[in-house]
Amino acid sequence: MTGFSLPGRTIAAYVLPTAPLAALGLPLVVYVAPFYVSGLGLDQSQVGLVLLIARLLDLLVDPVIGWASDSTRTRWGRRRPWMTAAVPFFVTGVFLLFLPPQGATIGWFAAWVILSYLAYSVAAISHIAWGAELSGHYHERSRVQGWREFAGISGFLLVLALPVLLETFDPTATLVEKVGLMGWFIVIAMPITVLITLLVVPEPAAPAASGHKLDVGAAVRLIAGNAALRKLLLADLLQGLAPGITGSLFIWLIVFYFELPKAASTILFIYFVAGLFFVPLWIRLSYRFSKHRTLAYALLYTSCLLPLILLVPKGDFWALTVAFILFGVGYGAGGFLLRSIMADVVDIDTLATGSERSGLFYSLLVMTNKLGYAAAGLAYPVLALVGFDGRPGATNSPEAVMGLALTFVGLPLIFMLLTAWSMWNFPIDEFKQREVREAIARKRQAEADEIAAMRID
């Protein structure tokens, strides 16, 4: 692809912190939260409530973080100071969360979950905004965000593999040791990867007009007045619902419907590996087609594959593994394409206002994604309606198990198709974005000429 200006070395250095950042999310739900319940004896409902409250706090503070990052002015840049400041808080929170003392209370869990999530938001929003500003090239933005997605999937795959490796070499390894090993990986990897990014990756200078006051009303008007932004945020919300539902029901589907209780973790891991492997393919396809059409194609492909999974014979591990490999092909496409498109939406705002508010815009994208995953809990009332009970020892009728399977397929299918439909005719393509970037360049040149003329006078 011609017109690219970023060396591969720069992109590699930029995406590195995504691995430890991504390593926090899934392990916290899969290993750490159950460890505090089964290993430390905390109340399950209280642990769940803490995770919910931590996410709700994220929704409140994310736009503030984005605004603060945009408004920062230092010789070192806008994004570097915030990423640097996040590291010690992130490392402290993760260390104390993953390696708690015996007798840790729900207050201990709450304090370090909230700190870890807050530090994660500071680092992640600043990092995504920094990546969006590395290039104004339509396709190069997909290249940057695509490899960031690749690094993120690699990060949580690696951290999920660590307990398996530990158990292989030490069959007597306890859950405490497994959780602790994951924590050490994140604690060590985060400062090292951020340091490499800070030293290698350039940060473009911020436009003089980028500072702005924090105004909730203005933020609401920003969303209401920007059709492309509204459409993108809606797509991100819907797109988050689908994997949120399939993820929350996945174990039950494998255990109860496919009757493979010992294969769930293996198939889940293979599914993510497939998603990782095919990210470069979706990057290449986004060069050939527009980003929004590539996203729609990925969602349509996944929508076609999802119902076919239920045709796999029950108890057939290898057939089910192949089915989830094919289903996982589209996993990595949505996240990076939506982040790449958001950079183009920011250009529209920059042309209109003179500000470059990547942090604020990406904080909105992070917020809708979290809302989508949180709202995925709507699958549970549906399961109650069909009579399915996932509690240990519960007995489910064949009809209830089929209701679980149809919920696993039906709800995500609706949300994926709605996302594909909403993004099919997205108003910003390569040609529109190029026009906007050229208009921004002309506007900035005119402003610079005007300032120069005033100095001469």
C-alpha positions in Angstrom: 0.0 0.0 0.0 1.6 3.3 -1.1 1.5 6.4 0.9 2.4 4.8 4.2 4.9 6.8 6.3 5.3 4.8 9.5 8.1 2.3 9.7 7.2 -1.2 11.0 9.6 -0.6 13.9 7.5 2.4 15.0 4.2 0.5 14.8 5.7 -2.5 16.7 6.9 -0.2 19.5 3.6 1.6 19.6 1.4 -1.6 20.0 3.5 -3.2 22.7 1.7 -1.8 25.8 -1.6 -3.2 24.4 -0.5 -6.7 25.5 -0.3 -6.1 29.3 -3.4 -3.8 29.1 -5.4 -6.5 27.4 -4.0 -9.1 29.8 -5.9 -7.5 32.7 -9.5 -7.9 31.3 -10.3 -11.5 30.6 -8.1 -13.1 33.3 -9.7 -10.8 35.9 -13.1 -12.3 35.0 -12.0 -15.9 34.3 -9.5 -16.5 37.1 -9.1 -13.6 39.6 -12.8 -13.0 40.5 -13.5 -16.8 41.0 -10.2 -17.0 43.0 -11.5 -14.4 45.5 -14.7 -16.4 45.8 -13.4 -20.0 45.9 -9.9 -19.4 47.3 -10.5 -16.6 49.7 -14.1 -17.2 50.6 -15.6 -13.9 49.6 -19.3 -13.6 48.8 -20.0 -14.2 45.1 -22.7 -11.6 44.9 -20.4 -9.0 46.5 -17.6 -9.7 44.1 -20.0 -9.4 41.2 -21.3 -6.1 42.6 -17.8 -4.7 42.9 -17.0 -5.5 39.3 -20.3 -3.8 38.2 -19.6 -0.7 40.3 -16.0 -0.5 38.9 -17.3 -0.5 35.4 -20.0 2.1 36.1 -17.3 4.4 37.6 -15.3 3.8 34.3 -18.3 5.2 32.4 -18.3 8.4 34.4 -14.6 9.1 34.4 -13.6 8.0 30.8 -14.8 11.2 29.1 -13.0 13.2 31.8 -9.8 11.3 31.1 -10.2 11.9 27.4 -10.8 15.6 27.9 -7.8 15.9 30.3 -5.5 14.1 27.8 -6.6 16.4 25.0 -6.1 19.5 27.1 -2.6 18.7 28.3 0.3 20.8 27.1 3.9 19.8 27.8 7.1 19.7 25.8 6.8 15.9 26.1 3.4 15.9 24.3 -0.1 15.3 25.3 -0.3 11.4 25.6 3.1 10.5 27.0 2.6 12.2 30.4 -0.7 10.4 31.0 0.6 7.0 29.9 3.6 7.5 32.2 1.5 8.5 35.1 -0.8 5.5 34.7 2.0 2.9 34.9 2.7 3.0 38.7 -1.0 3.0 39.6 -1.7 0.2 37.1 1.2 -1.9 38.4 0.3 -1.3 42.0 -3.3 -2.2 41.5 -2.6 -5.4 39.5 0.1 -6.6 41.9 -2.1 -6.2 45.0 -5.2 -7.6 43.2 -3.5 -10.7 41.7 -1.3 -11.4 44.8 -3.5 -10.7 47.8 -2.7 -11.7 51.4 -4.6 -14.4 53.1 -7.7 -13.0 54.7 -8.1 -10.3 52.0 -11.6 -8.7 52.4 -14.1 -7.5 49.9 -12.8 -4.0 50.6 -9.3 -5.1 49.5 -10.8 -6.5 46.3 -12.8 -3.4 45.6 -9.9 -1.0 46.2 -7.5 -2.6 43.8 -10.1 -3.5 41.2 -11.2 0.2 41.0 -7.6 1.4 41.0 -6.6 -1.1 38.2 -9.6 -0.2 36.1 -9.0 3.5 36.5 -5.3 3.3 35.6 -6.2 1.1 32.7 -8.6 3.7 31.4 -6.0 6.5 31.7 -3.4 4.4 29.8 -5.7 2.9 27.2 -7.5 6.1 26.2 -4.2 8.0 25.9 -2.7 5.1 24.0 -5.5 4.8 21.5 -5.6 8.5 20.9 -1.9 8.6 20.3 -2.2 5.9 17.7 -4.9 7.7 15.9 -2.7 10.8 15.6 0.3 8.9 14.2 -0.9 9.0 10.7 -3.5 10.9 8.7 -3.5 8.2 6.0 -6.9 6.5 5.7 -5.5 2.9 5.3 -2.4 3.4 7.5 -4.8 4.0 10.4 -6.2 0.5 9.9 -2.6 -0.8 9.8 -1.8 0.8 13.2 -5.1 -0.2 14.9 -5.0 -3.7 13.3 -1.6 -4.5 14.7 -2.7 -3.0 18.0 -5.6 -5.5 18.0 -3.1 -8.3 17.2 -1.0 -7.3 20.2 -4.0 -7.2 22.4 -5.2 -10.6 21.5 -1.7 -11.9 21.9 -1.5 -10.4 25.4 -4.5 -12.1 26.8 -3.8 -15.4 25.0 -0.3 -15.4 26.6 -1.6 -14.6 30.1 -4.3 -17.3 29.8 -1.7 -19.8 28.6 0.6 -19.2 31.7 -1.6 -21.2 34.1 -1.7 -24.1 31.7 2.1 -24.0 31.3 2.6 -23.8 35.0 0.3 -26.8 35.5 2.2 -28.8 32.8 5.5 -28.3 34.6 4.1 -28.5 38.1 0.9 -30.6 38.4 0.6 -29.5 42.0 0.4 -25.8 41.2 -2.4 -24.1 43.1 -4.8 -21.5 42.0 -3.0 -18.9 44.1 0.2 -19.6 42.1 -1.6 -19.5 38.8 -3.2 -16.1 39.5 0.1 -14.8 40.9 2.0 -15.8 37.8 -0.5 -13.9 35.6 -0.1 -10.9 37.9 3.7 -11.0 37.6 3.5 -11.1 33.8 1.4 -7.9 33.7 3.4 -6.1 36.4 6.7 -6.8 34.6 5.5 -6.3 31.0 3.7 -3.0 31.5 6.6 -0.7 32.5 8.9 -2.3 30.0 6.5 -2.0 27.0 5.5 1.6 27.9 9.1 2.6 28.2 9.9 1.2 24.7 6.9 3.1 23.3 7.9 6.4 25.0 11.5 6.1 23.7 10.7 5.0 20.1 7.3 6.4 19.0 7.0 10.0 18.0 4.0 12.1 19.2 2.7 14.7 16.7 2.4 18.2 18.0 -1.0 19.2 19.1 -2.8 22.0 17.3 -2.9 25.3 19.2 -6.7 25.2 19.3 -7.0 21.8 20.9 -7.5 22.9 24.4 -11.2 23.2 25.5 -13.2 23.4 28.6 -14.9 20.4 30.2 -18.6 20.9 29.4 -21.1 18.0 29.7 -23.6 20.0 27.6 -21.1 20.5 24.9 -20.3 16.8 24.8 -24.0 16.0 24.4 -24.2 18.6 21.6 -21.1 17.1 20.0 -22.7 13.7 19.7 -26.1 15.1 18.7 -24.6 17.3 16.0 -22.2 14.7 14.4 -24.1 12.1 12.4 -20.9 10.1 11.7 -20.1 10.0 15.4 -23.6 8.9 16.4 -23.6 6.1 13.8 -20.1 4.9 14.9 -21.0 4.9 18.6 -24.2 3.0 17.9 -22.3 0.4 15.9 -19.7 0.0 18.7 -22.5 -0.4 21.2 -24.2 -3.1 19.1 -20.9 -4.7 18.2 -20.0 -5.1 21.9 -23.3 -6.8 22.7 -22.7 -9.8 20.4 -19.3 -11.0 21.8 -20.5 -10.1 25.3 -23.4 -12.5 25.0 -21.5 -15.3 23.3 -18.7 -14.9 25.8 -21.0 -15.0 28.8 -22.9 -18.1 27.5 -19.9 -19.9 25.9 -19.1 -22.3 28.8 -22.7 -23.3 29.3 -23.1 -24.0 25.6 -20.1 -26.3 25.5 -21.0 -28.0 28.8 -24.8 -28.4 28.4 -25.6 -28.3 24.7 -22.5 -30.0 23.2 -21.9 -32.2 26.3 -18.1 -31.5 26.3 -17.5 -30.2 29.9 -13.7 -30.7 29.8 -13.2 -29.1 26.4 -14.6 -25.6 27.0 -11.3 -23.9 27.9 -9.5 -25.5 25.1 -12.0 -24.6 22.4 -12.2 -21.0 23.8 -8.4 -20.7 23.5 -8.4 -22.0 20.0 -11.2 -19.6 19.1 -9.1 -16.6 20.2 -6.0 -18.0 18.4 -8.1 -18.1 15.2 -9.1 -14.5 15.8 -5.4 -13.5 16.2 -4.2 -15.4 13.1 -6.7 -13.6 10.8 -6.2 -10.0 12.0 -3.6 -9.4 9.2 -6.1 -10.7 6.6 -8.7 -8.1 7.7 -6.1 -5.4 7.6 -5.3 -6.3 4.0 -9.0 -6.5 3.1 -9.6 -3.0 4.6 -7.0 -1.7 2.1 -9.0 -3.2 -0.8 -12.4 -2.2 0.4 -13.4 0.7 2.6 -13.1 0.2 6.3 -16.8 0.3 7.0 -17.6 -2.2 4.2 -14.9 -4.5 5.4 -16.4 -4.4 8.9 -19.8 -5.2 7.4 -18.4 -8.1 5.5 -16.7 -9.5 8.6 -20.0 -9.3 10.5 -22.0 -10.9 7.7 -19.5 -13.7 7.5 -19.7 -14.3 11.3 -23.5 -14.1 11.1 -23.6 -16.8 8.5 -21.3 -19.1 10.5 -22.9 -18.7 13.9 -26.1 -20.6 13.3 -24.2 -23.4 11.6 -22.4 -24.2 14.9 -25.5 -25.7 16.2 -25.4 -28.3 13.4 -22.2 -29.8 14.9 -23.0 -33.3 16.4 -23.0 -33.3 20.2 -19.9 -34.7 21.8 -17.8 -34.3 18.7 -14.8 -32.3 19.9 -12.9 -32.0 16.6 -15.9 -31.0 14.5 -16.8 -28.3 17.2 -13.2 -27.1 17.2 -13.2 -26.6 13.4 -16.5 -24.8 13.7 -15.2 -22.4 16.3 -12.0 -21.8 14.3 -14.1 -20.8 11.3 -16.3 -18.7 13.6 -13.2 -17.0 15.2 -12.0 -15.8 11.8 -14.0 -12.6 12.2 -13.3 -12.0 15.8 -10.5 -9.5 15.5 -12.0 -7.3 12.7 -14.6 -5.2 14.5 -12.5 -3.7 17.3 -9.6 -2.3 15.2 -11.8 -1.2 12.2 -14.1 0.9 14.5 -11.1 2.5 16.2 -9.6 3.3 12.8 -12.8 4.8 11.6 -13.0 6.9 14.7 -9.8 8.6 13.7 -11.6 9.7 10.5 -14.5 11.0 12.5 -12.1 13.0 14.6 -10.9 14.7 11.4 -14.4 16.0 10.7 -14.5 17.6 14.1 -11.0 19.0 13.7 -12.0 20.7 10.5 -15.1 22.2 12.1 -13.6 23.3 15.4 -9.8 23.6 14.9 -9.4 21.2 17.9 -7.9 17.8 17.8 -9.9 15.9 20.4 -8.9 12.4 19.9 -8.8 11.6 23.6 -12.4 12.7 24.1 -13.7 10.9 21.0 -11.9 7.7 21.9 -13.1 7.9 25.5 -16.7 7.9 24.0 -15.8 4.8 22.0 -14.3 3.1 25.0 -17.5 4.0 26.9 -19.9 2.5 24.4 -17.9 -0.6 24.1 -18.0 -1.1 27.9 -21.8 -0.4 27.8 -22.2 -3.0 25.1 -20.4 -5.7 27.1 -22.3 -4.7 30.3 -25.6 -4.7 28.5 -24.9 -8.2 27.3 -26.3 -9.4 30.6 -29.7 -9.1 29.0 -29.1 -12.7 27.9 -29.7 -13.9 31.5 -33.4 -12.8 31.7 -33.9 -14.6 28.3 -32.4 -17.8 29.8 -34.8 -17.5 32.7 -37.7 -17.2 30.3 -36.7 -20.4 28.5 -36.2 -22.2 31.8 -32.4 -22.6 31.8 -30.5 -22.7 35.1 -26.7 -22.6 35.0 -26.1 -23.1 38.7 -24.1 -26.2 39.8 -26.3 -29.2 40.3 -29.3 -27.7 38.4 -31.3 -29.9 36.2 -32.3 -28.6 32.7 -34.8 -30.0 30.3 -33.9 -30.6 26.7 -36.1 -27.7 25.8 -34.2 -25.4 28.2 -30.9 -26.5 26.8 -32.1 -25.8 23.3 -33.3 -22.4 24.6 -29.7 -21.7 25.7 -28.4 -22.6 22.3 -30.9 -20.5 20.5 -30.1 -17.5 22.8 -26.4 -18.0 22.1 -27.1 -17.8 18.4 -30.2 -15.6 18.1 -29.4 -12.5 20.1 -25.8 -12.0 18.8 -27.1 -12.6 15.3 -29.5 -9.8 15.6 -26.9 -7.4 16.9 -24.3 -8.3 14.3 -26.8 -7.8 11.5 -27.9 -4.5 12.9 -24.2 -3.4 13.1 -23.5 -4.4 9.5 -26.6 -2.6 8.3 -25.8 0.6 10.3 -22.2 0.7 8.9 -22.9 -0.3 5.3 -23.3 3.3 4.0 -21.1 5.0 6.6 -20.6 8.6 5.3 -16.7 8.7 5.5 -14.7 6.7 3.0 -11.2 7.0 1.7 -12.0 9.8 -0.7 -14.0 11.8 1.8 -11.3 11.5 4.4 -8.7 12.6 2.0 -10.7 15.7 1.2 -11.1 16.5 4.9 -7.4 16.1 5.6 -6.6 18.4 2.7 -9.1 21.0 4.0 -7.5 20.8 7.5 -4.1 21.4 5.9 -5.3 24.4 4.0 -7.0 25.8 7.0 -3.9 25.4 9.2 -1.7 27.0 6.5 -4.0 29.9 6.2 -3.9 30.4 10.0 -0.1 30.2 10.0 0.1 32.7 7.2 -2.2 35.1 9.1 -0.1 34.8 12.2 3.1 35.4 10.2 1.5 38.5 8.5 0.5 39.9 11.9 4.0 39.5 13.2 5.4 41.4 10.2 3.0 44.2 10.8 
